[in-house]
Amino acid sequence: MDDLSARAAQARTGSPYLNTGQAAHYLGLSPRTLERMRTLGCGPAYCKHGNSVRYLIVDLDIWSAEQRRNSTSNNPGGDNERRRA
C-alpha cells in the first residue's frame, strides 16, 4: 500500500459514514436494492457529498428499527392497505 492509500485508509477508520455498498452489506441488502429504495424514497436517510451518497450508521440503525414487525400482516401501506382503499 502506498503512502496516499495508507493515509486514506487511516482517515476512514472510525468514520460514521458508509457508501452504498457498505450500507447495503450492513443491512443485509444488495446495493441495487438500496439504490432502488433511495429512488422510491422508502429507504434509510442518506447524505449527498458532492456526487457521492453516504449513509450515517446511526440513520441505518434507526431505519432498521422502524422496519420491525410482529407478523406478516403488519405491513403499513402494503398490499392489504391498497386493497382496502
PDB file of N, CA, C and O in Angstrom, chain B, residues numbered from 101:
ATOM      1  N   MET B 101       0.856  -1.180   0.000  1.00  0.00           N
ATOM      2  CA  MET B 101       0.000   0.000   0.000  1.00  0.00           C
ATOM      3  C   MET B 101       0.896   1.235   0.000  1.00  0.00           C
ATOM      4  O   MET B 101       1.819   1.343   0.808  1.00  0.00           O
ATOM      5  N   ASP B 102       0.619   2.158  -0.906  1.00  0.00           N
ATOM      6  CA  ASP B 102       1.421   3.371  -0.960  1.00  0.00           C
ATOM      7  C   ASP B 102       1.001   4.332   0.150  1.00  0.00           C
ATOM      8  O   ASP B 102      -0.002   4.117   0.830  1.00  0.00           O
ATOM      9  N   ASP B 103       1.787   5.397   0.319  1.00  0.00           N
ATOM     10  CA  ASP B 103       1.566   6.345   1.413  1.00  0.00           C
ATOM     11  C   ASP B 103       0.192   7.007   1.330  1.00  0.00           C
ATOM     12  O   ASP B 103      -0.481   7.173   2.348  1.00  0.00           O
ATOM     13  N   LEU B 104      -0.227   7.384   0.120  1.00  0.00           N
ATOM     14  CA  LEU B 104      -1.523   8.042  -0.054  1.00  0.00           C
ATOM     15  C   LEU B 104      -2.661   7.099   0.325  1.00  0.00           C
ATOM     16  O   LEU B 104      -3.605   7.514   0.997  1.00  0.00           O
ATOM     17  N   SER B 105      -2.588   5.852  -0.090  1.00  0.00           N
ATOM     18  CA  SER B 105      -3.612   4.865   0.263  1.00  0.00           C
ATOM     19  C   SER B 105      -3.637   4.614   1.762  1.00  0.00           C
ATOM     20  O   SER B 105      -4.707   4.473   2.353  1.00  0.00           O
ATOM     21  N   ALA B 106      -2.476   4.559   2.371  1.00  0.00           N
ATOM     22  CA  ALA B 106      -2.395   4.328   3.816  1.00  0.00           C
ATOM     23  C   ALA B 106      -3.034   5.479   4.579  1.00  0.00           C
ATOM     24  O   ALA B 106      -3.747   5.254   5.557  1.00  0.00           O
ATOM     25  N   ARG B 107      -2.784   6.710   4.143  1.00  0.00           N
ATOM     26  CA  ARG B 107      -3.389   7.865   4.818  1.00  0.00           C
ATOM     27  C   ARG B 107      -4.896   7.897   4.615  1.00  0.00           C
ATOM     28  O   ARG B 107      -5.635   8.257   5.531  1.00  0.00           O
ATOM     29  N   ALA B 108      -5.362   7.523   3.425  1.00  0.00           N
ATOM     30  CA  ALA B 108      -6.803   7.496   3.167  1.00  0.00           C
ATOM     31  C   ALA B 108      -7.482   6.442   4.032  1.00  0.00           C
ATOM     32  O   ALA B 108      -8.550   6.684   4.594  1.00  0.00           O
ATOM     33  N   ALA B 109      -6.856   5.272   4.135  1.00  0.00           N
ATOM     34  CA  ALA B 109      -7.414   4.203   4.966  1.00  0.00           C
ATOM     35  C   ALA B 109      -7.477   4.635   6.419  1.00  0.00           C
ATOM     36  O   ALA B 109      -8.455   4.348   7.110  1.00  0.00           O
ATOM     37  N   GLN B 110      -6.464   5.310   6.883  1.00  0.00           N
ATOM     38  CA  GLN B 110      -6.437   5.779   8.271  1.00  0.00           C
ATOM     39  C   GLN B 110      -7.523   6.825   8.503  1.00  0.00           C
ATOM     40  O   GLN B 110      -8.148   6.839   9.563  1.00  0.00           O
ATOM     41  N   ALA B 111      -7.753   7.700   7.527  1.00  0.00           N
ATOM     42  CA  ALA B 111      -8.770   8.745   7.673  1.00  0.00           C
ATOM     43  C   ALA B 111     -10.166   8.136   7.752  1.00  0.00           C
ATOM     44  O   ALA B 111     -11.039   8.673   8.434  1.00  0.00           O
ATOM     45  N   ARG B 112     -10.382   7.018   7.056  1.00  0.00           N
ATOM     46  CA  ARG B 112     -11.698   6.370   7.056  1.00  0.00           C
ATOM     47  C   ARG B 112     -11.954   5.550   8.309  1.00  0.00           C
ATOM     48  O   ARG B 112     -13.103   5.232   8.616  1.00  0.00           O
ATOM     49  N   THR B 113     -10.920   5.210   9.025  1.00  0.00           N
ATOM     50  CA  THR B 113     -11.092   4.394  10.223  1.00  0.00           C
ATOM     51  C   THR B 113     -11.970   5.133  11.224  1.00  0.00           C
ATOM     52  O   THR B 113     -11.683   6.267  11.608  1.00  0.00           O
ATOM     53  N   GLY B 114     -13.027   4.482  11.630  1.00  0.00           N
ATOM     54  CA  GLY B 114     -13.918   5.085  12.612  1.00  0.00           C
ATOM     55  C   GLY B 114     -14.903   6.071  12.038  1.00  0.00           C
ATOM     56  O   GLY B 114     -15.612   6.734  12.795  1.00  0.00           O
ATOM     57  N   SER B 115     -14.975   6.194  10.711  1.00  0.00           N
ATOM     58  CA  SER B 115     -15.916   7.133  10.104  1.00  0.00           C
ATOM     59  C   SER B 115     -17.350   6.673  10.332  1.00  0.00           C
ATOM     60  O   SER B 115     -17.639   5.480  10.235  1.00  0.00           O
ATOM     61  N   PRO B 116     -18.249   7.604  10.635  1.00  0.00           N
ATOM     62  CA  PRO B 116     -19.652   7.231  10.821  1.00  0.00           C
ATOM     63  C   PRO B 116     -20.384   7.072   9.491  1.00  0.00           C
ATOM     64  O   PRO B 116     -21.561   6.715   9.480  1.00  0.00           O
ATOM     65  N   TYR B 117     -19.707   7.331   8.369  1.00  0.00           N
ATOM     66  CA  TYR B 117     -20.323   7.270   7.054  1.00  0.00           C
ATOM     67  C   TYR B 117     -19.975   5.982   6.321  1.00  0.00           C
ATOM     68  O   TYR B 117     -18.847   5.494   6.396  1.00  0.00           O
ATOM     69  N   LEU B 118     -20.967   5.435   5.608  1.00  0.00           N
ATOM     70  CA  LEU B 118     -20.765   4.264   4.773  1.00  0.00           C
ATOM     71  C   LEU B 118     -21.220   4.596   3.356  1.00  0.00           C
ATOM     72  O   LEU B 118     -22.179   5.344   3.169  1.00  0.00           O
ATOM     73  N   ASN B 119     -20.532   4.041   2.358  1.00  0.00           N
ATOM     74  CA  ASN B 119     -21.009   4.207   0.993  1.00  0.00           C
ATOM     75  C   ASN B 119     -22.155   3.229   0.754  1.00  0.00           C
ATOM     76  O   ASN B 119     -22.512   2.465   1.651  1.00  0.00           O
ATOM     77  N   THR B 120     -22.731   3.245  -0.436  1.00  0.00           N
ATOM     78  CA  THR B 120     -23.901   2.407  -0.708  1.00  0.00           C
ATOM     79  C   THR B 120     -23.605   0.924  -0.522  1.00  0.00           C
ATOM     80  O   THR B 120     -24.401   0.204   0.082  1.00  0.00           O
ATOM     81  N   GLY B 121     -22.476   0.464  -1.031  1.00  0.00           N
ATOM     82  CA  GLY B 121     -22.119  -0.943  -0.889  1.00  0.00           C
ATOM     83  C   GLY B 121     -21.941  -1.354   0.559  1.00  0.00           C
ATOM     84  O   GLY B 121     -22.408  -2.415   0.975  1.00  0.00           O
ATOM     85  N   GLN B 122     -21.270  -0.519   1.319  1.00  0.00           N
ATOM     86  CA  GLN B 122     -21.053  -0.810   2.737  1.00  0.00           C
ATOM     87  C   GLN B 122     -22.371  -0.788   3.507  1.00  0.00           C
ATOM     88  O   GLN B 122     -22.619  -1.649   4.350  1.00  0.00           O
ATOM     89  N   ALA B 123     -23.218   0.209   3.208  1.00  0.00           N
ATOM     90  CA  ALA B 123     -24.506   0.323   3.896  1.00  0.00           C
ATOM     91  C   ALA B 123     -25.399  -0.874   3.562  1.00  0.00           C
ATOM     92  O   ALA B 123     -26.080  -1.410   4.436  1.00  0.00           O
ATOM     93  N   ALA B 124     -25.390  -1.284   2.306  1.00  0.00           N
ATOM     94  CA  ALA B 124     -26.185  -2.437   1.903  1.00  0.00           C
ATOM     95  C   ALA B 124     -25.719  -3.688   2.643  1.00  0.00           C
ATOM     96  O   ALA B 124     -26.538  -4.468   3.129  1.00  0.00           O
ATOM     97  N   HIS B 125     -24.423  -3.873   2.725  1.00  0.00           N
ATOM     98  CA  HIS B 125     -23.874  -5.022   3.450  1.00  0.00           C
ATOM     99  C   HIS B 125     -24.270  -4.962   4.925  1.00  0.00           C
ATOM    100  O   HIS B 125     -24.648  -5.977   5.510  1.00  0.00           O
ATOM    101  N   TYR B 126     -24.184  -3.795   5.514  1.00  0.00           N
ATOM    102  CA  TYR B 126     -24.541  -3.597   6.928  1.00  0.00           C
ATOM    103  C   TYR B 126     -25.990  -4.009   7.184  1.00  0.00           C
ATOM    104  O   TYR B 126     -26.299  -4.587   8.226  1.00  0.00           O
ATOM    105  N   LEU B 127     -26.884  -3.709   6.226  1.00  0.00           N
ATOM    106  CA  LEU B 127     -28.303  -4.010   6.382  1.00  0.00           C
ATOM    107  C   LEU B 127     -28.683  -5.392   5.863  1.00  0.00           C
ATOM    108  O   LEU B 127     -29.809  -5.846   6.067  1.00  0.00           O
ATOM    109  N   GLY B 128     -27.752  -6.059   5.195  1.00  0.00           N
ATOM    110  CA  GLY B 128     -28.055  -7.368   4.626  1.00  0.00           C
ATOM    111  C   GLY B 128     -28.856  -7.275   3.338  1.00  0.00           C
ATOM    112  O   GLY B 128     -29.617  -8.186   3.012  1.00  0.00           O
ATOM    113  N   LEU B 129     -28.692  -6.181   2.603  1.00  0.00           N
ATOM    114  CA  LEU B 129     -29.377  -5.957   1.342  1.00  0.00           C
ATOM    115  C   LEU B 129     -28.355  -5.904   0.216  1.00  0.00           C
ATOM    116  O   LEU B 129     -27.153  -5.817   0.465  1.00  0.00           O
ATOM    117  N   SER B 130     -28.831  -5.957  -1.015  1.00  0.00           N
ATOM    118  CA  SER B 130     -27.925  -5.742  -2.138  1.00  0.00           C
ATOM    119  C   SER B 130     -27.796  -4.237  -2.372  1.00  0.00           C
ATOM    120  O   SER B 130     -28.717  -3.487  -2.048  1.00  0.00           O
ATOM    121  N   PRO B 131     -26.678  -3.785  -2.924  1.00  0.00           N
ATOM    122  CA  PRO B 131     -26.542  -2.366  -3.240  1.00  0.00           C
ATOM    123  C   PRO B 131     -27.657  -1.882  -4.173  1.00  0.00           C
ATOM    124  O   PRO B 131     -28.148  -0.762  -4.028  1.00  0.00           O
ATOM    125  N   ARG B 132     -28.050  -2.722  -5.121  1.00  0.00           N
ATOM    126  CA  ARG B 132     -29.111  -2.336  -6.067  1.00  0.00           C
ATOM    127  C   ARG B 132     -30.440  -2.116  -5.334  1.00  0.00           C
ATOM    128  O   ARG B 132     -31.179  -1.185  -5.654  1.00  0.00           O
ATOM    129  N   THR B 133     -30.737  -2.962  -4.366  1.00  0.00           N
ATOM    130  CA  THR B 133     -31.968  -2.789  -3.584  1.00  0.00           C
ATOM    131  C   THR B 133     -31.937  -1.470  -2.833  1.00  0.00           C
ATOM    132  O   THR B 133     -32.936  -0.751  -2.801  1.00  0.00           O
ATOM    133  N   LEU B 134     -30.809  -1.147  -2.234  1.00  0.00           N
ATOM    134  CA  LEU B 134     -30.685   0.115  -1.500  1.00  0.00           C
ATOM    135  C   LEU B 134     -30.804   1.306  -2.456  1.00  0.00           C
ATOM    136  O   LEU B 134     -31.422   2.313  -2.109  1.00  0.00           O
ATOM    137  N   GLU B 135     -30.228   1.204  -3.636  1.00  0.00           N
ATOM    138  CA  GLU B 135     -30.362   2.273  -4.641  1.00  0.00           C
ATOM    139  C   GLU B 135     -31.820   2.454  -5.055  1.00  0.00           C
ATOM    140  O   GLU B 135     -32.301   3.581  -5.172  1.00  0.00           O
ATOM    141  N   ARG B 136     -32.521   1.344  -5.277  1.00  0.00           N
ATOM    142  CA  ARG B 136     -33.934   1.398  -5.661  1.00  0.00           C
ATOM    143  C   ARG B 136     -34.766   2.028  -4.536  1.00  0.00           C
ATOM    144  O   ARG B 136     -35.649   2.846  -4.796  1.00  0.00           O
ATOM    145  N   MET B 137     -34.486   1.649  -3.308  1.00  0.00           N
ATOM    146  CA  MET B 137     -35.212   2.224  -2.168  1.00  0.00           C
ATOM    147  C   MET B 137     -34.962   3.717  -2.065  1.00  0.00           C
ATOM    148  O   MET B 137     -35.866   4.478  -1.721  1.00  0.00           O
ATOM    149  N   ARG B 138     -33.743   4.141  -2.362  1.00  0.00           N
ATOM    150  CA  ARG B 138     -33.407   5.563  -2.324  1.00  0.00           C
ATOM    151  C   ARG B 138     -34.210   6.306  -3.385  1.00  0.00           C
ATOM    152  O   ARG B 138     -34.718   7.397  -3.126  1.00  0.00           O
ATOM    153  N   THR B 139     -34.329   5.726  -4.571  1.00  0.00           N
ATOM    154  CA  THR B 139     -35.090   6.342  -5.660  1.00  0.00           C
ATOM    155  C   THR B 139     -36.565   6.455  -5.306  1.00  0.00           C
ATOM    156  O   THR B 139     -37.203   7.464  -5.607  1.00  0.00           O
ATOM    157  N   LEU B 140     -37.108   5.421  -4.667  1.00  0.00           N
ATOM    158  CA  LEU B 140     -38.526   5.406  -4.306  1.00  0.00           C
ATOM    159  C   LEU B 140     -38.822   6.188  -3.030  1.00  0.00           C
ATOM    160  O   LEU B 140     -39.983   6.466  -2.728  1.00  0.00           O
ATOM    161  N   GLY B 141     -37.784   6.544  -2.284  1.00  0.00           N
ATOM    162  CA  GLY B 141     -37.970   7.303  -1.044  1.00  0.00           C
ATOM    163  C   GLY B 141     -38.420   6.461   0.123  1.00  0.00           C
ATOM    164  O   GLY B 141     -38.998   6.986   1.074  1.00  0.00           O
ATOM    165  N   CYS B 142     -38.168   5.157   0.074  1.00  0.00           N
ATOM    166  CA  CYS B 142     -38.620   4.293   1.169  1.00  0.00           C
ATOM    167  C   CYS B 142     -37.458   3.677   1.939  1.00  0.00           C
ATOM    168  O   CYS B 142     -37.680   2.799   2.772  1.00  0.00           O
ATOM    169  N   GLY B 143     -36.252   4.103   1.690  1.00  0.00           N
ATOM    170  CA  GLY B 143     -35.089   3.562   2.377  1.00  0.00           C
ATOM    171  C   GLY B 143     -34.612   4.473   3.486  1.00  0.00           C
ATOM    172  O   GLY B 143     -35.286   5.439   3.841  1.00  0.00           O
ATOM    173  N   PRO B 144     -33.455   4.167   4.028  1.00  0.00           N
ATOM    174  CA  PRO B 144     -32.896   4.987   5.105  1.00  0.00           C
ATOM    175  C   PRO B 144     -32.460   6.361   4.598  1.00  0.00           C
ATOM    176  O   PRO B 144     -32.194   6.546   3.410  1.00  0.00           O
ATOM    177  N   ALA B 145     -32.394   7.312   5.515  1.00  0.00           N
ATOM    178  CA  ALA B 145     -31.909   8.651   5.196  1.00  0.00           C
ATOM    179  C   ALA B 145     -30.466   8.552   4.712  1.00  0.00           C
ATOM    180  O   ALA B 145     -29.716   7.670   5.131  1.00  0.00           O
ATOM    181  N   TYR B 146     -30.091   9.466   3.831  1.00  0.00           N
ATOM    182  CA  TYR B 146     -28.732   9.485   3.289  1.00  0.00           C
ATOM    183  C   TYR B 146     -28.266  10.915   3.105  1.00  0.00           C
ATOM    184  O   TYR B 146     -29.064  11.851   3.155  1.00  0.00           O
ATOM    185  N   CYS B 147     -26.984  11.076   2.894  1.00  0.00           N
ATOM    186  CA  CYS B 147     -26.371  12.382   2.663  1.00  0.00           C
ATOM    187  C   CYS B 147     -25.737  12.390   1.279  1.00  0.00           C
ATOM    188  O   CYS B 147     -25.271  11.357   0.798  1.00  0.00           O
ATOM    189  N   LYS B 148     -25.720  13.541   0.649  1.00  0.00           N
ATOM    190  CA  LYS B 148     -25.001  13.698  -0.609  1.00  0.00           C
ATOM    191  C   LYS B 148     -23.783  14.566  -0.328  1.00  0.00           C
ATOM    192  O   LYS B 148     -23.911  15.694   0.149  1.00  0.00           O
ATOM    193  N   HIS B 149     -22.627  14.045  -0.620  1.00  0.00           N
ATOM    194  CA  HIS B 149     -21.368  14.785  -0.514  1.00  0.00           C
ATOM    195  C   HIS B 149     -20.844  14.912  -1.932  1.00  0.00           C
ATOM    196  O   HIS B 149     -20.173  14.013  -2.439  1.00  0.00           O
ATOM    197  N   GLY B 150     -21.154  16.037  -2.574  1.00  0.00           N
ATOM    198  CA  GLY B 150     -20.832  16.167  -3.990  1.00  0.00           C
ATOM    199  C   GLY B 150     -21.698  15.184  -4.758  1.00  0.00           C
ATOM    200  O   GLY B 150     -22.924  15.222  -4.659  1.00  0.00           O
ATOM    201  N   ASN B 151     -21.063  14.303  -5.524  1.00  0.00           N
ATOM    202  CA  ASN B 151     -21.795  13.277  -6.258  1.00  0.00           C
ATOM    203  C   ASN B 151     -21.893  11.963  -5.488  1.00  0.00           C
ATOM    204  O   ASN B 151     -22.482  10.999  -5.977  1.00  0.00           O
ATOM    205  N   SER B 152     -21.331  11.921  -4.309  1.00  0.00           N
ATOM    206  CA  SER B 152     -21.283  10.688  -3.526  1.00  0.00           C
ATOM    207  C   SER B 152     -22.445  10.602  -2.550  1.00  0.00           C
ATOM    208  O   SER B 152     -22.802  11.579  -1.891  1.00  0.00           O
ATOM    209  N   VAL B 153     -23.021   9.420  -2.473  1.00  0.00           N
ATOM    210  CA  VAL B 153     -24.083   9.140  -1.496  1.00  0.00           C
ATOM    211  C   VAL B 153     -23.431   8.469  -0.301  1.00  0.00           C
ATOM    212  O   VAL B 153     -22.655   7.526  -0.454  1.00  0.00           O
ATOM    213  N   ARG B 154     -23.747   8.955   0.875  1.00  0.00           N
ATOM    214  CA  ARG B 154     -23.204   8.379   2.106  1.00  0.00           C
ATOM    215  C   ARG B 154     -24.329   8.198   3.108  1.00  0.00           C
ATOM    216  O   ARG B 154     -25.259   9.001   3.178  1.00  0.00           O
ATOM    217  N   TYR B 155     -24.228   7.132   3.878  1.00  0.00           N
ATOM    218  CA  TYR B 155     -25.208   6.817   4.912  1.00  0.00           C
ATOM    219  C   TYR B 155     -24.541   6.899   6.271  1.00  0.00           C
ATOM    220  O   TYR B 155     -23.457   6.354   6.476  1.00  0.00           O
ATOM    221  N   LEU B 156     -25.191   7.580   7.192  1.00  0.00           N
ATOM    222  CA  LEU B 156     -24.725   7.579   8.575  1.00  0.00           C
ATOM    223  C   LEU B 156     -25.164   6.271   9.224  1.00  0.00           C
ATOM    224  O   LEU B 156     -26.313   5.855   9.071  1.00  0.00           O
ATOM    225  N   ILE B 157     -24.278   5.638   9.930  1.00  0.00           N
ATOM    226  CA  ILE B 157     -24.593   4.364  10.574  1.00  0.00           C
ATOM    227  C   ILE B 157     -25.789   4.514  11.506  1.00  0.00           C
ATOM    228  O   ILE B 157     -26.644   3.630  11.555  1.00  0.00           O
ATOM    229  N   VAL B 158     -25.863   5.603  12.236  1.00  0.00           N
ATOM    230  CA  VAL B 158     -26.994   5.808  13.157  1.00  0.00           C
ATOM    231  C   VAL B 158     -28.307   5.872  12.378  1.00  0.00           C
ATOM    232  O   VAL B 158     -29.325   5.385  12.868  1.00  0.00           O
ATOM    233  N   ASP B 159     -28.315   6.460  11.176  1.00  0.00           N
ATOM    234  CA  ASP B 159     -29.534   6.502  10.369  1.00  0.00           C
ATOM    235  C   ASP B 159     -29.933   5.110   9.890  1.00  0.00           C
ATOM    236  O   ASP B 159     -31.121   4.799   9.803  1.00  0.00           O
ATOM    237  N   LEU B 160     -28.949   4.274   9.580  1.00  0.00           N
ATOM    238  CA  LEU B 160     -29.248   2.892   9.184  1.00  0.00           C
ATOM    239  C   LEU B 160     -29.876   2.137  10.344  1.00  0.00           C
ATOM    240  O   LEU B 160     -30.825   1.375  10.155  1.00  0.00           O
ATOM    241  N   ASP B 161     -29.350   2.347  11.540  1.00  0.00           N
ATOM    242  CA  ASP B 161     -29.896   1.683  12.731  1.00  0.00           C
ATOM    243  C   ASP B 161     -31.322   2.141  13.010  1.00  0.00           C
ATOM    244  O   ASP B 161     -32.184   1.325  13.335  1.00  0.00           O
ATOM    245  N   ILE B 162     -31.575   3.440  12.884  1.00  0.00           N
ATOM    246  CA  ILE B 162     -32.914   3.987  13.116  1.00  0.00           C
ATOM    247  C   ILE B 162     -33.895   3.423  12.099  1.00  0.00           C
ATOM    248  O   ILE B 162     -34.975   2.959  12.465  1.00  0.00           O
ATOM    249  N   TRP B 163     -33.522   3.462  10.821  1.00  0.00           N
ATOM    250  CA  TRP B 163     -34.392   2.956   9.764  1.00  0.00           C
ATOM    251  C   TRP B 163     -34.687   1.470   9.978  1.00  0.00           C
ATOM    252  O   TRP B 163     -35.829   1.031   9.838  1.00  0.00           O
ATOM    253  N   SER B 164     -33.667   0.712  10.314  1.00  0.00           N
ATOM    254  CA  SER B 164     -33.840  -0.719  10.538  1.00  0.00           C
ATOM    255  C   SER B 164     -34.805  -0.981  11.687  1.00  0.00           C
ATOM    256  O   SER B 164     -35.665  -1.856  11.584  1.00  0.00           O
ATOM    257  N   ALA B 165     -34.674  -0.240  12.768  1.00  0.00           N
ATOM    258  CA  ALA B 165     -35.570  -0.407  13.917  1.00  0.00           C
ATOM    259  C   ALA B 165     -37.012  -0.086  13.532  1.00  0.00           C
ATOM    260  O   ALA B 165     -37.942  -0.706  14.048  1.00  0.00           O
ATOM    261  N   GLU B 166     -37.205   0.867  12.638  1.00  0.00           N
ATOM    262  CA  GLU B 166     -38.549   1.236  12.189  1.00  0.00           C
ATOM    263  C   GLU B 166     -39.183   0.150  11.316  1.00  0.00           C
ATOM    264  O   GLU B 166     -40.395   0.171  11.099  1.00  0.00           O
ATOM    265  N   GLN B 167     -38.394  -0.789  10.817  1.00  0.00           N
ATOM    266  CA  GLN B 167     -38.905  -1.853   9.950  1.00  0.00           C
ATOM    267  C   GLN B 167     -39.388  -3.065  10.729  1.00  0.00           C
ATOM    268  O   GLN B 167     -39.854  -4.034  10.128  1.00  0.00           O
ATOM    269  N   ARG B 168     -39.287  -3.034  12.049  1.00  0.00           N
ATOM    270  CA  ARG B 168     -39.678  -4.186  12.873  1.00  0.00           C
ATOM    271  C   ARG B 168     -41.159  -4.464  12.726  1.00  0.00           C
ATOM    272  O   ARG B 168     -41.977  -3.545  12.695  1.00  0.00           O
ATOM    273  N   ARG B 169     -41.492  -5.732  12.635  1.00  0.00           N
ATOM    274  CA  ARG B 169     -42.878  -6.178  12.509  1.00  0.00           C
ATOM    275  C   ARG B 169     -43.114  -7.341  13.456  1.00  0.00           C
ATOM    276  O   ARG B 169     -42.178  -8.049  13.826  1.00  0.00           O
ATOM    277  N   ASN B 170     -44.369  -7.536  13.847  1.00  0.00           N
ATOM    278  CA  ASN B 170     -44.745  -8.664  14.695  1.00  0.00           C
ATOM    279  C   ASN B 170     -45.366  -9.796  13.900  1.00  0.00           C
ATOM    280  O   ASN B 170     -45.404 -10.937  14.360  1.00  0.00           O
ATOM    281  N   SER B 171     -45.856  -9.481  12.699  1.00  0.00           N
ATOM    282  CA  SER B 171     -46.435 -10.522  11.854  1.00  0.00           C
ATOM    283  C   SER B 171     -46.354 -10.060  10.401  1.00  0.00           C
ATOM    284  O   SER B 171     -46.089  -8.891  10.123  1.00  0.00           O
ATOM    285  N   THR B 172     -46.583 -10.983   9.490  1.00  0.00           N
ATOM    286  CA  THR B 172     -46.536 -10.624   8.071  1.00  0.00           C
ATOM    287  C   THR B 172     -47.720  -9.762   7.673  1.00  0.00           C
ATOM    288  O   THR B 172     -47.648  -9.079   6.651  1.00  0.00           O
ATOM    289  N   SER B 173     -48.797  -9.765   8.429  1.00  0.00           N
ATOM    290  CA  SER B 173     -49.947  -8.916   8.120  1.00  0.00           C
ATOM    291  C   SER B 173     -49.758  -7.497   8.643  1.00  0.00           C
ATOM    292  O   SER B 173     -50.553  -6.611   8.328  1.00  0.00           O
ATOM    293  N   ASN B 174     -48.709  -7.272   9.440  1.00  0.00           N
ATOM    294  CA  ASN B 174     -48.415  -5.950   9.978  1.00  0.00           C
ATOM    295  C   ASN B 174     -47.519  -5.224   8.988  1.00  0.00           C
ATOM    296  O   ASN B 174     -46.317  -5.080   9.210  1.00  0.00           O
ATOM    297  N   ASN B 175     -48.121  -4.767   7.886  1.00  0.00           N
ATOM    298  CA  ASN B 175     -47.370  -4.151   6.799  1.00  0.00           C
ATOM    299  C   ASN B 175     -47.994  -2.809   6.450  1.00  0.00           C
ATOM    300  O   ASN B 175     -48.738  -2.719   5.473  1.00  0.00           O
ATOM    301  N   PRO B 176     -47.711  -1.755   7.225  1.00  0.00           N
ATOM    302  CA  PRO B 176     -48.323  -0.452   6.971  1.00  0.00           C
ATOM    303  C   PRO B 176     -48.079   0.012   5.538  1.00  0.00           C
ATOM    304  O   PRO B 176     -46.939   0.070   5.075  1.00  0.00           O
ATOM    305  N   GLY B 177     -49.156   0.336   4.853  1.00  0.00           N
ATOM    306  CA  GLY B 177     -49.026   0.831   3.492  1.00  0.00           C
ATOM    307  C   GLY B 177     -48.767  -0.262   2.476  1.00  0.00           C
ATOM    308  O   GLY B 177     -48.533   0.030   1.303  1.00  0.00           O
ATOM    309  N   GLY B 178     -48.804  -1.506   2.899  1.00  0.00           N
ATOM    310  CA  GLY B 178     -48.523  -2.616   2.000  1.00  0.00           C
ATOM    311  C   GLY B 178     -49.734  -3.011   1.182  1.00  0.00           C
ATOM    312  O   GLY B 178     -50.669  -2.226   1.027  1.00  0.00           O
ATOM    313  N   ASP B 179     -49.718  -4.232   0.657  1.00  0.00           N
ATOM    314  CA  ASP B 179     -50.758  -4.707  -0.237  1.00  0.00           C
ATOM    315  C   ASP B 179     -52.142  -4.652   0.392  1.00  0.00           C
ATOM    316  O   ASP B 179     -53.101  -4.259  -0.273  1.00  0.00           O
ATOM    317  N   ASN B 180     -52.270  -5.039   1.665  1.00  0.00           N
ATOM    318  CA  ASN B 180     -53.579  -5.030   2.311  1.00  0.00           C
ATOM    319  C   ASN B 180     -54.167  -3.626   2.377  1.00  0.00           C
ATOM    320  O   ASN B 180     -55.372  -3.451   2.194  1.00  0.00           O
ATOM    321  N   GLU B 181     -53.337  -2.635   2.633  1.00  0.00           N
ATOM    322  CA  GLU B 181     -53.800  -1.252   2.710  1.00  0.00           C
ATOM    323  C   GLU B 181     -54.307  -0.778   1.342  1.00  0.00           C
ATOM    324  O   GLU B 181     -55.318  -0.080   1.263  1.00  0.00           O
ATOM    325  N   ARG B 182     -53.611  -1.153   0.278  1.00  0.00           N
ATOM    326  CA  ARG B 182     -54.023  -0.725  -1.065  1.00  0.00           C
ATOM    327  C   ARG B 182     -55.331  -1.382  -1.470  1.00  0.00           C
ATOM    328  O   ARG B 182     -56.155  -0.751  -2.132  1.00  0.00           O
ATOM    329  N   ARG B 183     -55.539  -2.630  -1.089  1.00  0.00           N
ATOM    330  CA  ARG B 183     -56.772  -3.338  -1.457  1.00  0.00           C
ATOM    331  C   ARG B 183     -57.988  -2.722  -0.771  1.00  0.00           C
ATOM    332  O   ARG B 183     -59.084  -2.713  -1.331  1.00  0.00           O
ATOM    333  N   ARG B 184     -57.791  -2.208   0.439  1.00  0.00           N
ATOM    334  CA  ARG B 184     -58.903  -1.615   1.183  1.00  0.00           C
ATOM    335  C   ARG B 184     -59.318  -0.264   0.624  1.00  0.00           C
ATOM    336  O   ARG B 184     -60.469   0.147   0.770  1.00  0.00           O
ATOM    337  N   ALA B 185     -58.394   0.417  -0.007  1.00  0.00           N
ATOM    338  CA  ALA B 185     -58.672   1.792  -0.463  1.00  0.00           C
ATOM    339  C   ALA B 185     -59.621   1.818  -1.648  1.00  0.00           C
ATOM    340  O   ALA B 185     -59.954   2.892  -2.150  1.00  0.00           O
TER     341      ALA B 185
END
